[in-house]
Amino acid sequence: MIIYVATLVVAVVIATALIAVFSKKLLSSIIAMGLVSLGVSGLFFFLQAPDVAITEAAIGAGLSTAIFVIALRKVKKGESKDEE
């Protein structure tokens, strides 16, 4: 049963990684990247490494995604000021 769940998580990670790479919108790519990190966190949990899974979820999915979204918002604000 666990093998099927792990296979499903791997498929979701691969699908969201492809979305992150080929998406035209930066925000969609950032969110997909966060989902990839969350999926990898689930894989670490299945591999009996809960400490690594928690760290990956907190840093990879949470903090990195937040930093990228904040950076994207700052860049968008800077572009609108340059156009004026």
N, C-alpha and C positions, 0 to 999 in steps of 0.2 A: 504494500500500500504506500509506504513512504517513497519507494522508487518512482511511483507514478506522480506523486506530488512534486518530488524533486525534478522530474522531467518536465512537468508543467511549468515550474518556476524557471527552469533553464530556457524553455521556449518563450516565456514572457520576457525574460531578460534580453534574449536575442532580438525579439520583436521591438521592444522599446529602445534598444541600442540602435537598431536600424532607423527607427523613427527619429531618434536624436540626431543621427548623421544626415538624413535626407530631408528633414523638415525645413521649409523655407522661412518659418518664423522662429526667431531666436528664443522667445519665451516658451514655445512648444518644445524646442530642443532642450532647454534648461529643465523643464518639468520632466521630460522623458529621461534625462540624465539622472535626475533624482529618483525616478522609479527604477532605473537600472541599479542604482546603488542600494535601494531598498530590497530589490530582488536578490542581489548578491548577499545582502545581510541575511535574508532567509536561507540562502544556500549555506552560509556559514553556520547557521543554527542547525540545519540538517546534518552538517558535518561534525556535530558535537563540539562546537566552539562558540558557546553563548557569549563569552566576553568579547570576542572579535565581532560577533554579530551586533552586539549592542553598540560597540564603538563605531562600526561601519554605518549603522542606522543613525547614530547621533551626528557624527562628523560628515560622513559621505552624503547621506540623504538629507539631513537637516541643515547643518551649517553651510556646507558647500553650495547647496541649492539657494539658500538665503543670500549668501554673498554674491552669487551670480545674478540673482534677481535685483539686488540693490545696485550692483554695478551696471546692469542693463538700464535701470531707471535713471541713474546718473548720466549715462551716455546719452539717453534720449533727451534729457533736460538740456544737456550741453549742445546737442544738435539744434534744438529749437532756439536757443539763445544765439547761436551763430547765424541762423537764417534771418534774424531780425536786423 
